[in-house]
């Protein structure tokens, strides 16, 4: 179980990513559409927390300056250990600085930051298939590369509980 500070996309990007999930599901590859509670949103996580005080994190992140939306371009397929397949964006330097500010702010609340989201360890990504098997990789690669590139517009942010799918919209995009 984890709480994430997530960047969410505009409607066009969200529809495109959901369409990709659907194409993969039709080919027998489980995506975030069917993973766990089935309430996942296409997103890019700034930070994932393993221990937190929800009110403190929400108030702290909501109090950060609103940096507004931005664009990232997904043009690569990534694969993490244990079969997590994702889209990898070209990352503007400004987005890295923003992520670092969020990590510092949530850590100051006493939250425990997941090691992969620490400053200088973050690899921005948009998860597609959380548990793909090695024999499914050719299917995933063919489908994803037929879909890319995708310029994605980040327009909003939220806190999301990965165990339940509950989402708390933020009034800003830190």
C-alpha positions, 0 to 999 in steps of 0.5 A: 500500500502506498500514497502517491503524489501524481501528475494527471493528464488532459482528456486527450492524453488520458483517452489515448493511454486508456486506448493503449491499455485496451489494445493490450488487454485485448491481446491478453496483457494485463494493464493498469485497467484491470490491475488490483481495484481497476480504478487506476488513472493514467499518471506520472508519479512525482513520489510514492510514500510508504508511510504518511499522514494523509492530512499533513501530506495533502496540506503540504503539497497543496501549499506548494507553488502552483507551477501549472501544467507542462508537456512531456513526450513519451517516445520510449518503452521501459521495463522494470524488474518484476515485469513492470512495463511503462512509457518513458518520457523525455523530461524537461529539467524543470520537471526534475526540479519540481519533483525534488521540491515535492519530495523534500516537502513530503519528507518534511511531514515525516513521510517515508519516501520509496527509494525509487522516488528519492531525489536523484533516483527518480525515473519518470514513467507512466505505467502500462502493464504492471506484471507483464510476463517475458513472453508478452514483451514482443506483444507489448513492444509491437503495440506500444511502438505502433502507438508512440510518440505521444506528447502528453499534457499534464494539467492537474495533480492529485494524491492517490492511494494505490490500495484503494484507488481513492483520489484527492485532487490537489488545487495546484500542480506543484 
